Amino acid sequence: MNLVTGATGFIGSHVVSKLAERGEKVRVLVRPESPRKNLEGLPVEFATGDLTDRKSLVAAMAGCRRVYHVAADYRLWTPDPSVLYANNVVGTRNVLEAARETKVERIVYTSTVGAIGHALNGSGDGAASVSRGADEQTPVSLEDMIGHYKRSKFLAEAEVTAAARSGLPVVIVNPSTPVGSRDIKPTPTGQMIVDFLNGRMPAYVETGLNLIDVEDVAAGHLLAMEKGQPGQRYILGNRNMTLKEILEILAGVSGRPAPTLRLPHAVALGVAAVSTLSSRLTRRPPRIPLEGVRMAKRKMYFNSSKAVRELGLPQGSIEQALSKAVEWFKKNGYVK
């Protein structure tokens, strides 16, 4: 039996799908209020619980050999940042403790490339290092983390690393920027695609991202469970692309024109600051999160060659992944 946390979400639902395709039994941890649309038609067993309730995690893991801890609180803005730390840091610690108590044989923990260093940190070779991208060994510290989400994931990964050193069989995967179907919330990248499709993107700020098909990310989780070394990190990524390149592909897929106005970063920061300040008053998420714009100042390029070499991580077409994302958003009412 496999337990998957975060199974109702973007990556987690695809992990469940991959396991179901292999004929494996899957139990999913869900909160009572969790939307279950992404799990419709999948043969799963439900366990009600919460990452902050360790007893519910122990009950959910009973009889499970393997755990995929995919769940995370992924928000670039929240009126109460302490919730991010409770879910991502304390929640991960609870998962690890429950896994130890129930003698789980193997765990895959879903981190993020946001917890990995930037390509220029300590590399010493300028633009060349950016084009290659950061890898699992690129130096980084808590002080390098921008915003509470990245900080919370950095601290959560530290919990996992410490548990692995103490003998817990846990493997770390660091997805880059997945795109594709079932981006239900959606993620910041998914929201960018939705805004593009709805004509709400008259300009852009140049940055760089590493894109990968979410189905390849899910496959990478299963490969990490089978082949990954406990305590090791594996970047689940594919292609480094500028935002301009991504928008041009979206234009070709959707038939909508790509924005041609490029905003200076300083202007975008000002707009985001106003948007975020307004959110403090309304308690509603900002249209343009300040943390997102601050992150965009550097190209977030990564090198996934370790995962390709050691795990056999698939490297599917990014054009097809973006096309699948566009079609899914259209079919599910995100596009007006």
C-alpha positions as CSV (number, residue, x, y, z in Angstrom):
1,M,0.0,0.0,0.0
2,N,1.2,3.5,-0.9
3,L,0.1,6.6,1.0
4,V,0.1,9.9,-0.9
5,T,-0.3,13.3,0.8
6,G,-1.3,16.2,-1.3
7,A,-3.1,13.8,-3.6
8,T,-5.9,16.2,-4.5
9,G,-3.4,18.7,-5.8
10,F,-1.5,19.3,-9.1
11,I,1.5,17.0,-8.7
12,G,0.0,14.7,-6.1
13,S,-3.0,13.7,-8.4
14,H,-0.6,12.8,-11.1
15,V,1.5,10.7,-8.7
16,V,-1.7,8.8,-7.8
17,S,-2.5,8.3,-11.5
18,K,1.0,6.8,-12.2
19,L,0.7,4.5,-9.2
20,A,-2.8,3.4,-10.4
21,E,-1.5,2.8,-13.9
22,R,0.9,0.3,-12.4
23,G,-1.9,-1.5,-10.5
24,E,-0.6,-0.4,-7.1
25,K,-2.9,0.2,-4.1
26,V,-3.1,3.8,-3.1
27,R,-4.4,5.5,0.0
28,V,-4.7,9.3,0.0
29,L,-4.6,11.7,2.9
30,V,-7.4,14.3,2.6
31,R,-8.9,16.9,4.9
32,P,-12.7,16.9,5.2
33,E,-12.9,20.1,3.1
34,S,-10.4,19.0,0.4
35,P,-11.8,19.2,-3.2
36,R,-11.6,15.7,-4.8
37,K,-12.2,16.6,-8.4
38,N,-8.6,15.6,-9.4
39,L,-9.1,12.1,-8.0
40,E,-12.4,11.4,-9.8
41,G,-12.3,8.0,-11.5
42,L,-9.1,6.9,-9.7
43,P,-9.2,3.7,-7.5
44,V,-8.1,5.2,-4.2
45,E,-8.8,4.6,-0.5
46,F,-9.4,7.8,1.5
47,A,-7.9,8.6,4.9
48,T,-9.1,11.7,6.6
49,G,-6.4,13.7,8.4
50,D,-4.2,16.7,8.5
51,L,-0.4,17.3,8.4
52,T,-0.6,19.1,11.7
53,D,-2.4,16.1,13.4
54,R,0.3,13.5,13.9
55,K,-2.2,10.9,15.2
56,S,-4.1,11.1,12.0
57,L,-0.9,10.6,10.0
58,V,-0.1,7.4,12.0
59,A,-3.5,6.1,11.3
60,A,-3.3,6.9,7.6
61,M,0.1,5.1,7.4
62,A,-1.0,1.9,9.0
63,G,-0.3,-0.9,6.7
64,C,1.6,1.3,4.2
65,R,5.0,0.3,2.9
66,R,5.7,3.5,1.0
67,V,4.8,7.2,1.5
68,Y,4.9,10.0,-1.0
69,H,4.8,13.3,1.0
70,V,3.7,15.6,-1.8
71,A,1.5,18.0,0.2
72,A,2.6,21.6,0.7
73,D,1.1,25.0,1.4
74,Y,2.2,26.7,-1.8
75,R,1.2,30.4,-1.5
76,L,3.4,33.4,-2.3
77,W,1.2,35.5,-0.1
78,T,-0.9,34.8,3.0
79,P,-2.3,37.1,5.7
80,D,-0.8,34.8,8.3
81,P,2.6,33.4,7.3
82,S,2.8,31.2,10.4
83,V,0.3,28.8,8.6
84,L,2.9,28.1,6.0
85,Y,5.5,27.1,8.6
86,A,2.9,25.0,10.4
87,N,1.9,23.1,7.3
88,N,5.3,22.8,5.5
89,V,7.8,22.5,8.4
90,V,5.8,21.1,11.3
91,G,3.7,19.0,9.0
92,T,6.7,17.5,7.3
93,R,8.2,16.7,10.7
94,N,5.0,15.0,11.7
95,V,5.0,12.9,8.5
96,L,8.6,11.8,9.2
97,E,7.8,10.9,12.8
98,A,4.7,9.0,11.8
99,A,6.7,7.1,9.2
100,R,9.3,6.2,11.7
101,E,6.6,5.0,14.2
102,T,4.8,2.9,11.6
103,K,8.1,1.5,10.2
104,V,7.4,2.7,6.7
105,E,10.0,1.1,4.3
106,R,10.6,4.1,2.0
107,I,9.5,7.8,1.7
108,V,9.8,10.3,-1.1
109,Y,9.6,13.9,0.0
110,T,8.5,16.6,-2.5
111,S,10.6,19.7,-2.0
112,T,11.1,22.5,-4.6
113,V,14.0,24.0,-6.6
114,G,13.2,27.1,-4.5
115,A,15.2,25.5,-1.7
116,I,18.2,25.1,-4.0
117,G,20.8,27.7,-4.6
118,H,20.9,30.1,-7.5
119,A,23.3,29.3,-10.4
120,L,25.5,32.3,-9.6
121,N,25.9,31.5,-5.9
122,G,29.5,30.6,-5.5
123,S,29.9,29.4,-9.1
124,G,32.3,32.0,-10.3
125,D,31.7,31.7,-14.0
126,G,28.9,34.3,-14.5
127,A,26.4,33.9,-17.4
128,A,27.7,30.4,-18.3
129,S,26.6,29.1,-14.9
130,V,23.2,30.6,-15.4
131,S,22.6,28.9,-18.7
132,R,23.6,25.5,-17.3
133,G,21.5,26.1,-14.2
134,A,22.0,25.3,-10.5
135,D,22.3,21.7,-9.5
136,E,21.8,19.8,-6.2
137,Q,25.2,20.9,-4.9
138,T,24.8,24.7,-5.5
139,P,25.5,26.4,-2.2
140,V,22.5,28.1,-0.5
141,S,21.5,29.3,2.9
142,L,18.3,30.4,4.7
143,E,19.2,34.0,4.1
144,D,19.0,33.4,0.3
145,M,15.4,32.4,0.5
146,I,12.9,35.0,-0.7
147,G,9.6,35.0,1.1
148,H,7.9,32.7,3.6
149,Y,7.1,30.0,1.2
150,K,10.7,29.4,0.2
151,R,11.9,29.7,3.7
152,S,9.3,27.2,5.0
153,K,10.3,24.7,2.3
154,F,14.0,25.2,3.0
155,L,13.4,24.5,6.7
156,A,11.2,21.5,5.8
157,E,14.0,20.0,3.6
158,A,16.4,20.5,6.5
159,E,14.1,18.3,8.6
160,V,14.1,15.6,5.9
161,T,17.9,15.7,5.5
162,A,18.4,15.4,9.3
163,A,15.9,12.4,9.4
164,A,17.8,10.7,6.5
165,R,21.1,11.1,8.4
166,S,19.5,9.4,11.4
167,G,18.6,6.4,9.2
168,L,15.1,7.2,7.9
169,P,14.9,5.9,4.3
170,V,13.7,9.2,2.7
171,V,14.6,10.5,-0.8
172,I,14.2,14.2,-1.7
173,V,12.9,15.3,-5.1
174,N,13.0,19.0,-6.1
175,P,10.5,19.7,-8.9
176,S,11.2,22.8,-11.0
177,T,8.2,24.4,-12.7
178,P,5.6,21.8,-13.7
179,V,3.0,22.5,-16.3
180,G,0.1,20.4,-17.6
181,S,-3.4,19.3,-16.6
182,R,-5.1,19.3,-13.2
183,D,-3.5,22.6,-12.0
184,I,-6.6,23.1,-10.0
185,K,-5.8,26.1,-7.7
186,P,-3.8,27.0,-9.9
187,T,-0.1,27.4,-9.2
188,P,1.5,30.8,-9.9
189,T,2.7,29.5,-13.3
190,G,-0.7,28.1,-14.0
191,Q,-2.3,31.5,-13.1
192,M,0.1,33.2,-15.5
193,I,-1.2,30.8,-18.3
194,V,-4.8,31.6,-17.3
195,D,-4.2,35.3,-17.3
196,F,-2.6,35.0,-20.7
197,L,-5.6,33.0,-22.1
198,N,-8.0,35.6,-20.6
199,G,-6.1,38.5,-22.2
200,R,-5.1,39.9,-18.8
201,M,-1.4,40.0,-19.6
202,P,-0.6,43.2,-21.5
203,A,3.0,43.2,-20.5
204,Y,5.6,40.9,-19.0
205,V,8.8,41.0,-16.9
206,E,11.7,39.1,-18.3
207,T,12.8,36.2,-16.2
208,G,13.7,32.5,-16.7
209,L,12.2,29.3,-15.6
210,N,12.9,25.6,-15.9
211,L,9.7,23.9,-17.2
212,I,8.8,20.2,-17.1
213,D,5.6,18.3,-17.9
214,V,3.8,17.5,-14.6
215,E,3.4,13.9,-15.8
216,D,7.2,13.6,-16.0
217,V,7.4,15.0,-12.5
218,A,5.0,12.3,-11.3
219,A,7.1,9.7,-13.1
220,G,10.2,11.1,-11.3
221,H,8.5,10.5,-8.0
222,L,8.0,6.8,-8.7
223,L,11.6,6.5,-10.1
224,A,13.0,8.2,-7.0
225,M,11.1,5.7,-4.8
226,E,12.6,2.8,-6.8
227,K,16.1,4.1,-7.6
228,G,16.8,7.1,-5.4
229,Q,19.4,7.1,-2.7
230,P,18.2,8.1,0.8
231,G,19.2,11.6,1.8
232,Q,19.9,12.6,-1.8
233,R,18.3,15.4,-3.7
234,Y,17.1,15.0,-7.3
235,I,16.0,18.0,-9.4
236,L,13.0,17.1,-11.5
237,G,13.3,19.5,-14.3
238,N,13.7,19.7,-18.0
239,R,14.1,22.9,-20.1
240,N,15.5,26.3,-19.2
241,M,13.4,29.0,-20.9
242,T,12.9,32.7,-20.8
243,L,9.4,33.9,-20.1
244,K,9.4,35.5,-23.6
245,E,10.0,32.0,-25.1
246,I,7.2,30.5,-22.9
247,L,4.7,33.2,-24.0
248,E,5.6,32.7,-27.6
249,I,4.8,29.0,-27.3
250,L,1.5,29.8,-25.5
251,A,0.7,32.2,-28.4
252,G,1.2,29.4,-30.9
253,V,-0.8,26.9,-28.9
254,S,-3.8,29.2,-28.1
255,G,-3.9,31.6,-31.1
256,R,-3.7,34.6,-28.8
257,P,-0.9,37.2,-29.4
258,A,2.0,37.2,-27.0
259,P,2.5,40.5,-25.1
260,T,5.3,42.6,-26.6
261,L,5.7,45.2,-23.9
262,R,8.5,44.3,-21.5
263,L,8.2,46.0,-18.1
264,P,11.4,47.1,-16.3
265,H,11.8,45.1,-13.1
266,A,11.7,48.3,-11.0
267,V,8.2,49.2,-12.4
268,A,6.9,45.7,-11.8
269,L,8.2,45.9,-8.2
270,G,6.3,49.1,-7.7
271,V,3.0,47.6,-9.1
272,A,3.5,44.5,-7.0
273,A,4.1,46.5,-3.8
274,V,0.8,48.4,-4.3
275,S,-1.0,45.1,-5.1
276,T,0.4,43.4,-2.0
277,L,-0.3,46.5,0.2
278,S,-3.9,46.4,-1.0
279,S,-4.2,42.7,0.0
280,R,-3.3,43.6,3.6
281,L,-6.4,45.7,3.7
282,T,-8.7,43.4,1.8
283,R,-7.2,40.1,3.1
284,R,-7.5,38.7,-0.5
285,P,-4.5,37.4,-2.4
286,P,-2.7,40.1,-4.6
287,R,-3.1,40.0,-8.3
288,I,0.7,40.5,-8.5
289,P,2.5,39.0,-5.4
290,L,5.5,41.0,-4.4
291,E,7.5,37.9,-3.6
292,G,6.9,36.6,-7.1
293,V,8.3,39.7,-8.7
294,R,11.3,39.7,-6.4
295,M,12.0,36.0,-7.4
296,A,11.7,37.0,-11.1
297,K,14.7,39.3,-10.8
298,R,16.9,36.2,-11.4
299,K,16.6,33.5,-14.0
300,M,15.6,30.4,-12.2
301,Y,17.5,27.9,-14.3
302,F,18.3,24.4,-13.1
303,N,20.2,21.3,-14.2
304,S,18.3,18.1,-13.9
305,S,21.1,15.8,-15.4
306,K,21.5,13.9,-12.1
307,A,17.8,12.8,-12.1
308,V,18.0,11.9,-15.8
309,R,21.2,9.9,-15.3
310,E,20.5,8.2,-12.0
311,L,16.7,7.8,-12.1
312,G,15.9,7.9,-15.8
313,L,13.7,11.0,-15.5
314,P,11.6,11.5,-18.7
315,Q,12.2,14.7,-20.7
316,G,9.0,15.1,-22.6
317,S,8.0,18.0,-24.9
318,I,7.4,21.3,-23.2
319,E,5.3,22.4,-26.1
320,Q,2.9,19.5,-25.5
321,A,2.9,20.1,-21.8
322,L,1.9,23.7,-22.3
323,S,-0.7,22.6,-24.8
324,K,-2.2,20.2,-22.3
325,A,-2.3,23.0,-19.7
326,V,-4.2,25.3,-22.1
327,E,-6.7,22.6,-23.0
328,W,-7.3,21.7,-19.4
329,F,-7.9,25.3,-18.3
330,K,-10.3,25.8,-21.2
331,K,-12.3,22.7,-20.5
332,N,-12.5,23.4,-16.8
333,G,-13.9,26.9,-16.9
334,Y,-10.8,29.0,-16.2
335,V,-10.9,30.8,-19.5
336,K,-13.7,33.3,-20.0
